[in-house]
Amino acid sequence: MGAIMKILNLYAGIGGNRKLWGHEHEITAVELDNRVATVYSSLFPRDTTIVGDAHQYLLEHYQEYDFIWSSPPCPSHSQMRRNMSVGVMGSKAIYPDMQLYEEILFLKHYYKGKYVVENVRPYYEYLIPPTIMLGRHPYWTNFYITHQDYGPDGIKAVGAAEKLAARFGYDLSGYDLPDKRKALRNAVNPEMGRAILEAAINA
């Protein structure tokens, strides 16, 4: 991919975005759920994996990295939760988590490297318009990304969790994860993750 970068991968999950980044970069991943972090560490043993609060880690360490990827928790913003879980199934309504916009604004105004913030299409009008839509997700970046069709990346479009695992190249059968479907659904399409990193390197 060219230049070696120090990369911060926040809210790393099982590392869908990171899967095709190769091994030449120095990558630090931050994930709050210890079980999910264990899977990430097993899949990417050369990375530094930190179990902790990604939002706070960003604030304290952002200046140490060349490229930052952040995927803050999305349920409080999602159309699915509002329309189905609350609207149909009667789940409790919750405040949208504003850490998403805190990080977008923070990176835009304080960070000198390349960054991308990824989330879901919200149920409300964007408070800050995204830079680009790729698949079913909006992305906020400070560099240009070429629009490409990466095919269906949602569980509805692909089918069962096993099919999504096969599409993304994951085998989670040997891991102690209580909700493997959720872990796979939260994973970014690896091809998309690689294309975005390449765009950041070449920007």
Residue pairs with C-beta under 8 A, 6 or more apart in sequence:
1 21
1 22
1 24
1 25
1 197
1 198
1 201
2 201
2 202
3 201
4 24
4 25
4 26
5 25
5 26
5 66
5 67
5 200
5 201
6 25
6 26
6 28
6 64
6 65
6 66
6 67
7 21
7 25
7 26
7 27
7 28
7 65
7 66
7 67
7 68
7 69
7 197
8 27
8 28
8 30
8 57
8 58
8 61
8 62
8 64
8 65
8 67
8 68
8 69
9 15
9 17
9 18
9 27
9 28
9 29
9 30
9 47
9 69
10 30
10 54
10 55
10 57
10 58
10 68
10 69
10 70
10 71
10 72
11 30
11 31
11 32
11 54
11 70
11 71
11 72
11 73
12 18
12 29
12 30
12 31
12 36
12 37
12 40
12 49
12 54
12 71
13 31
13 36
13 40
13 71
13 183
13 186
13 187
14 36
14 39
14 40
14 43
14 170
14 172
14 183
14 184
14 186
14 187
15 29
15 40
15 43
15 44
15 187
16 168
16 170
16 186
16 187
16 188
16 189
16 190
16 193
17 69
17 71
17 118
17 187
17 188
17 190
17 192
17 193
17 196
18 27
18 29
18 44
18 47
18 69
18 193
19 43
19 168
19 169
19 190
19 193
19 194
20 190
20 191
20 193
20 194
21 27
21 193
21 194
21 197
23 46
27 44
27 46
27 47
27 48
28 47
28 48
28 49
28 50
28 65
29 37
29 40
29 44
29 47
29 48
29 49
29 50
30 50
30 51
30 52
30 53
30 54
30 57
31 37
31 40
31 49
31 50
31 51
31 54
32 51
32 52
32 53
32 54
33 51
34 51
35 175
35 176
35 177
35 178
36 177
36 183
37 49
37 50
37 51
38 175
38 176
39 172
39 175
39 177
39 183
40 47
40 49
41 47
41 49
42 175
50 57
54 70
54 72
55 72
55 99
55 102
55 103
58 68
58 70
58 103
58 106
59 106
62 68
62 106
62 107
62 110
62 111
63 111
63 112
65 113
66 113
66 114
67 113
67 114
67 115
67 197
67 200
67 201
68 107
68 111
68 113
68 114
68 115
68 116
69 115
69 116
69 118
69 193
69 196
69 197
70 103
70 107
70 115
70 116
70 117
70 118
71 117
71 118
71 119
71 186
71 188
72 97
72 99
72 100
72 103
72 117
72 119
73 97
73 99
74 100
74 119
74 120
74 186
75 81
76 94
76 95
76 96
76 97
77 96
77 97
77 100
77 119
77 120
77 122
77 123
77 124
78 120
78 121
78 122
78 123
79 120
79 121
79 122
79 123
80 120
81 91
81 123
82 93
82 123
83 123
85 91
86 92
86 93
96 122
96 124
100 117
100 119
101 127
101 128
103 117
104 117
104 128
104 140
105 128
107 115
107 117
107 142
108 140
108 142
114 141
114 142
114 143
114 200
114 203
115 141
115 142
116 139
116 140
116 141
116 196
116 200
117 139
117 140
117 141
118 137
118 138
118 139
118 188
119 137
119 138
120 136
120 137
120 138
121 133
121 136
121 137
121 138
126 138
128 140
130 138
130 139
130 140
131 139
131 140
131 141
131 145
132 138
132 139
132 141
132 145
132 147
133 139
134 145
134 147
134 148
134 150
134 192
134 196
135 150
135 152
135 153
135 154
135 189
135 192
136 153
136 154
137 153
137 188
139 145
139 196
141 196
141 200
143 199
143 200
143 203
144 199
144 203
145 195
145 196
145 199
146 195
146 199
148 195
150 189
150 191
150 192
150 195
151 189
152 158
153 188
153 189
153 192
154 185
155 161
155 164
155 181
155 184
155 185
158 164
158 167
161 180
161 181
161 184
161 185
164 184
164 185
165 171
165 172
165 180
165 184
168 184
168 187
168 189
168 190
169 190
170 184
170 187
172 180
172 183
172 184
177 183
